[in-house]
Amino acid sequence: MAVTFTDEAQAGGIALVERADVSVVDMWGEIDIALRNEASAALARAFERDLPVVVDTSRVTFIDSAGVAFLVQLCRIGRDEGLRVSMHRPPAAVLDVLRMLDLDVPSDATVDWSAARSPEPARPAPHSLAG
């Protein structure tokens, strides 16, 4: 398993955890423009692997417009590549911003952006974040 870490001194970070069956984009702390390099690296490597992507935002305490743009980009590329993208346990800090942007986000603990290559039967998307 390969892991990419950011500088520990930062208030937040983005790392890709490469599991055998899924790419996990782990996000923690304050997600903002200062993490653009980490976000770009995680995004590129996640889609190089051609596996479903799980975005773990459970430890995010703040997210700005750059962080939201990163989430939207993950969803759009995943959709375009036919890969399943889901967000695991989004906290209030993330859900509140997504709802403020008038994105239809379910109230349950997992947001699922299923795509054509999803291993499970396709079901209607509960929101429009992926465009």
Secondary structure as UniProt FT lines:
FT   TURN            8..9
FT   STRAND          12..18
FT   STRAND          23..31
FT   HELIX           33..35
FT   HELIX           36..48
FT   TURN            49..50
FT   STRAND          53..63
FT   HELIX           65..81
FT   STRAND          85..88
FT   HELIX           92..100
FT   TURN            101..102
FT   STRAND          110..113
FT   TURN            116..117
FT   TURN            129..130
//
